[in-house]
Amino acid sequence: MSRYWSEKVRNLSPYTPGEQPKIEGLVKLNTNENPYGPSPRALKAMQEQATSGLCLYPDPECLELKEAIGRYYDQPASRVFVGNGSDEVLAHAFQALLQQRRPILCPDISYSFYPVYCRLYDVDCIQIPLGDNFEIQLGKYARENGGILFANPNAPTGRCLELGQIDSLLRGNRNSVVIVDEAYIDFGGESAVALVDDYDNLLVVQTLSKSRALAGLRVGFALGREELVEGLERVKNSFNSYPLDKFAIAGGAASMADHNYFEETCEKIVATRERLSTGLGVRGFEVLPSLANFVFARHRHHDAVALSQALRQKNILVRHFLQPRIDQYLRISVGTDDQCRMLLQALDTIVG
Ligand SMILES: Cc1ncc(COP(=O)(O)O)c(C=O)c1O
């Protein structure tokens, strides 16, 4: 604490990201990274950028990337906003679209960056409890609000809503923006981008960090009607004209165009997720049904903190959240088959 800090900064409680330790041989299943690495076409495009004139600024409009995302979703580039990771896209959405007179609505258990942005941008939030099975209860969002924000699939539960449920929510909520954070949508869910033509208040946020294995590059995007995108651009251009560098623009665009690699690696993760869920079930865990690249599970007899510490001693990292209702759960990212096998073998020795 410094006496030079503004009052605002004194009252912030910043987000704590998952650890990134540099330990040889670590089985890292704590931050939902994708073990298969990015598309070779993305790597090549980035290598080419190294000799493309880095003394020049990148395209502030990031048009090549917006067009590649637009092509993938059959939407015009004018409906695409891009940012330095979807965290930045969400931050701009808070400022551009959620700073309203009424409180926004969010699930009580969700991505823990949302409350951090609420504080940073002075956005009031009413947290709507998840149901008994940790499902988002969209019926409870039918009330006055300054915006609605949820992750689908939700994090850290992995549970996913169907498109029809989101359609119903939008049909009944015409006066504020609905933001669907689809960081994990490519592992089995159905994207709400399909509803962008029908609703001018829908913003879908996605990332290249998970399904496209580019967490280190920092590329996220939002898809929505032009007026919403323009609001985001106004914030972005009042903050940083060049949030995406030349590598991110070229690598992100090439990744969006490589359908085969994308589908192949997502399918592998989905298959491993199902094997991992079964393996955990056999070892005494209750596993929530997940459509993400992680599973959320609790052991019937073993404490979650003790389990995560015992795994850590065996060089295996998983994520635990000290939060009511979920403090007995572990969030385990889906790694390769080998990594998941190592996790299950370690659990055999820990839980017997
Ligand atoms: C639900 C959710 N949204 C957004 C993000 C941010 O992703 P990124 O900033 O890497 O695009 C994450 C990252 O873990 C997430 O879990």
The ligand as a Tripos MOL2 file, in Angstrom:
@<TRIPOS>MOLECULE
LIG
   16    16     1     0     0
SMALL
NO_CHARGES

@<TRIPOS>ATOM
      1 C1        -14.4060  -18.2350  -18.8940 C.3       1 LIG1
      2 C2        -13.1610  -17.5670  -19.3660 C.ar      1 LIG1
      3 N1        -13.2720  -16.4510  -20.0840 N.ar      1 LIG1
      4 C3        -12.1730  -15.8130  -20.5260 C.ar      1 LIG1
      5 C4        -10.9060  -16.2770  -20.2590 C.ar      1 LIG1
      6 C5         -9.7330  -15.4760  -20.7250 C.3       1 LIG1
      7 O1         -9.0180  -16.0690  -21.7300 O.3       1 LIG1
      8 P1         -7.9350  -15.2820  -22.5600 P.3       1 LIG1
      9 O2         -7.7230  -13.9330  -21.9210 O.co2     1 LIG1
     10 O3         -6.7260  -16.1390  -22.5210 O.co2     1 LIG1
     11 O4         -8.4920  -15.1390  -23.9420 O.co2     1 LIG1
     12 C6        -10.7450  -17.4370  -19.5190 C.ar      1 LIG1
     13 C7         -9.3990  -17.9440  -19.2170 C.2       1 LIG1
     14 O5         -9.1540  -18.8660  -18.5470 O.2       1 LIG1
     15 C8        -11.9070  -18.0980  -19.0560 C.ar      1 LIG1
     16 O6        -11.8100  -19.2100  -18.3100 O.3       1 LIG1
@<TRIPOS>BOND
     1     1     2 1
     2     2     3 ar
     3     2    15 ar
     4     3     4 ar
     5     4     5 ar
     6     5     6 1
     7     5    12 ar
     8     6     7 1
     9     7     8 1
    10     8     9 2
    11     8    10 1
    12     8    11 1
    13    12    13 1
    14    12    15 ar
    15    13    14 2
    16    15    16 1
@<TRIPOS>SUBSTRUCTURE
     1 LIG1         1 GROUP 0 **** ****
